[in-house]
Amino acid sequence: MNKRDLFTPIGITIGFLMIMFGIVSSGGMGGFVGFVQGSSALIVLGGLLAALLVNFNIKQMKTTKYVIQEAFKQNDHDLADLIELFERLSERARREGLLALENELDEVDDPYIRKGILLAIDGIEPEVINDIMNAEIDAMEDRHYRGRLIIEKAGEYAPAWGMIGTLIGLILMLQNLEDPTTLGPSMAVALLTTFYGSVLANLVFTPMSGKLETKTNEEVFMKQVIIEGVIGVQSGQNPRILKEKLSAFLSDKMKNKKVVEDEESYTEESLNEA
């Protein structure tokens, strides 16, 4: 389940605001206006788009919109809840058999978990289940990498096109050395393209690519836990043992929190029985 990741837009907004604040505090609004240059932006954005079109085919380019949208979402994973789910499935499988798990699938939203449980119900060998589900992980990683590659390349190309714009500006400036008073403003305009390219690369594209990679790693981690859980349920492991095995994936902080919650739950049950 995905929900909005507010840190991506907040981070980008703060970055632009800090840049604007630095410009305005040094040169006032007049200085800020001097950083707005249409031709420089056109060189960077147009050149960047052209380079991406050369690098990727139309099918890959069409996915850019969806890849960028993923950077503004976050995976709502709760490892503790996942462990409880497999503990419950394991208890029912040992008590009523694997076929009884079909009734539990209606409450499972994750298609990856559903697929694993269905494979277990069908009596597939644990090694085969592991191979099938790991193959899906490999395919997912490759798919995510190909989508993320567009953003990574944009982060590489943006500063390069900024430099190209600066070189164009310098050449035009050197062609007009008769008036020394124009050298300063012309140099400033020439450097703006490098500024634009660097900001886009280091505030937007590179951090966004890093976030997408982090999301992929988190998803792979959760799927590995799911594989262990499915195989544990399929092989008829004791629910307590399976829980302890899956708890190894929890951080120390999460483990301590889980222990406290279990103790509180046990105390409440004891009071209710009394």
C-alpha positions, 0 to 999 in steps of 0.5 A: 500500500502506497501513501504520499511521501511529503519529504520529496516535495518538501525537500525540493521546495526548501532547496529552492527557497534557500537558493532564492533566500541566498540570492535575495539577501545578497542582491535584493529582488533585483539580484533575483531577477538577474537569475531568470534567463529564458535562453539559459533555461532553454539550452539546459532543458531543451538539451537535456530532453534531446539527450534523453531522447537519443539515449532512450526509446519512446517506450522508455520515455513514456514511463518517465511520468510514472517513475517520477510519481513513484518518488512522491510515494512511500511504501507503507510497510510494517514488518511487525504486522507482516510477522504477525500475519505469518504467525497467524497463517502458520497456526492455522496451517498446522491446525487445519492444513494448508488448504484452510489458508485459502479462506485467509487470502481474502484478508491479504492485500499484497499480491506477492504474499497471495502468490506465495501462499497459493504456491504453498497450498498447491504443494510446490516444493520449498526450493521451487517456491524460493526460485519462483519468488526470487525470480520475481524479485530479480525481475522487479529490480531490473524493471525498477533499475530501467525506470530509474536510469532515466532519472540518473541520466538526467542528473548526469546530462543536466550539468553537462548541458549547463556547461555547454550553455556557458561555453556558448555564452563565453564564445558570444562574449569573446566575439564582442570585446569592443565594449568592456562594460558588457563583459561582466553582465555577459559573463553572468548570463553565460554562467547561469546555464551551469547554475541551472544545470547544477541545481536540477542535477543536485536538487532534483534528479540525483536525490530523486534517483537515490530515493527510488533506489532506496524504495527498491531496496526496501521492497526487496527486503520486505519480499525476502521476509515474505519468502521466508514466511511462506516457506516457513508456513509451507514446511509446517514450522512451529508458529513460535519458531517462525515468529522468532526466525522472522523477528531476526529481520527487525531492528533492535528498536523494533524488537524492544517495542515488540517485546513491550507490546507482547508483554502488555498483550499477555498481561491484558489477556491474563487479567481478562481470564482472571 
